[in-house]
Amino acid sequence: MIITLNGEARTVADGTTAAALVEELGLAGRRIAMEVNREIVPRSTFESHALNDGDQVEIVHAIGGG
């Protein structure tokens, strides 16, 4: 299936979850936020949140500064 990730088309396997996408992108363990179709996906639901064909996904990660 095809999703749009941060403005670019990306092919992912059917049934991909938010957690699987994070792992695939090498972002596991980082401080990130995910929005799917303009709705925040709580980190606690990443494992169960299945992505669908055509979803618009935005992922941002926090950068600390001082």
Secondary structure, DSSP 4 states (H G I P E B T S, - for coil): -EEEETTEEEE--TT-BHHHHHHHTT-TTS-EEEEETTEEE-GGGTTT-B--TT-EEEEEE-----
